[in-house]
Amino acid sequence: MANEPMSIVRNGRVLDIHGHRAPPADILIAGDTIAEVGAAGLAAPDDAVLIDASERLIHPGLINAHTHGHGNLSKGMGDRWTLELLLTAAPWISGNRAAEDKYLSTYIGALEMLLKGCTACYDLTVEFPQPTSEGLGACAKAYADAGLRAVVAPMVANLSFYEAIPGLIDILPAGLQKDVERLKLAPYEASIAAMRQVLSDWHFDREFVRPAVAPTIPHHCSDEFMLACAKLAREFGVGLHTHVQESKAQVIVGLKKYGKTPTAHLQDLGLIGPDFVAAHGVWLDADDIQRLADHGASVAHNPGSNMLLGNGIAAVRTMLDRKLNVGIGTDGASCCDNQNMYESLRVAAYGANAKGPDTDRWLRSEEILAAATVGSARALGFADKLGRIAKGYKADLVFLDLAHLNWIPCNDPTNQLVHTEDGSAVNSVMVGGKMRVANRRLIGVDLSALGKRAEATRERLAALNAGNKALFERLQGLVNGFCPGLAKTPYHIDHFAGAHHAH
Ligand SMILES: [Zn+2]
């Protein structure tokens, strides 16, 4: 401890989320951790590096509870896509990636998050037909190089989208049935063995980049596979993350396949625990929410993606009322199209409000900010280390410019962070005591060179995936006729009564 480099942040105003205020305070940092927070003039060793935070509002780094690093090379490729069309497009928009492409895609997203006030994320990254140590290593290295804290989980399945949705394959013409055959995934034993290798070989500092396990969507995985994923995650003490009841089609498939909601099924399998994150949860009924709450699990709420893909608006008020931990995420840039957590904060508020004028059901800005900091931290498995500016927590800090128009004037910092800030007032970002953004620029990053590299990669991948794009174009009409049809199955959720009714 004594040899750790010290720094002292002076003259800034530190956000008190629940107090809706930002009183002046100094922050003493030892190595990567906050050693003390105190009134202006806090004692510090003579050799502590002074960080002048005059005209700065300091808030805990936002934590992105759900993203997909592979999506950053695919931003803007689709429009008017449902989740099911996005899954149909996956071989086109994220296929044929080499390890360096995986690195590049992840790195671009990491930089965007940093520049927009986010200091940690939970990344579910895909490799086809199964995860590899090389691919996962490339993603982890991208975060380590960018300086963004991350949990990196290989997103795995043993059933293709066409195998996972009952009846879908049957509506495809014989030629297309054959074409989607080649999208078959590896047998689950192979993916488990590959993940075991990844978890055993992990050589990154787990305080900075740690692994997890992510069976992608329950009905895309056999029960044996889901159970093996949970066993593996628990053997290695890492997180377990899956997309749960994201679209209405998914809950209808779950009811058909399991005779109960996917959440009820996951509970019966023993998957739900404090290490479990349910992404989205738009179609959770109140019983499902209670199940997740009872087991100390978390929901990653991705309001932008949920609206963009037409999945709806998650019942976050009910989740919070039931004491279910909620984190906030952007989701991947292929279904939210940027990695701006400030937007997620605001859209989380708008979504709740858009349901109707009953303000008791709306979210308070302090609840939204708490979700995007301590809530997400718990979802990442970093509870008590991230999400607060307090002694013993990691020094992951965002310095907003109070001379930016977003903050002129500063009436209520909590409300303004949710309803006004858009990322443009971010002046500096510190992760683990190290500045990664200063004066609105990423330190040590040549964006022009990165842009050239990304453009060359984009062209190369477009050529490699031309066949996959053509396949998507032949499939999209059929999938888009079938899946919204599934979603028209009457299914009503009443979050006040806690019952669901399928007819
Ligand atoms: Zn996702």
Residues whose N, C-alpha, C, O or C-beta is under 5 A from the ligand:
A	BS01	ZN	none
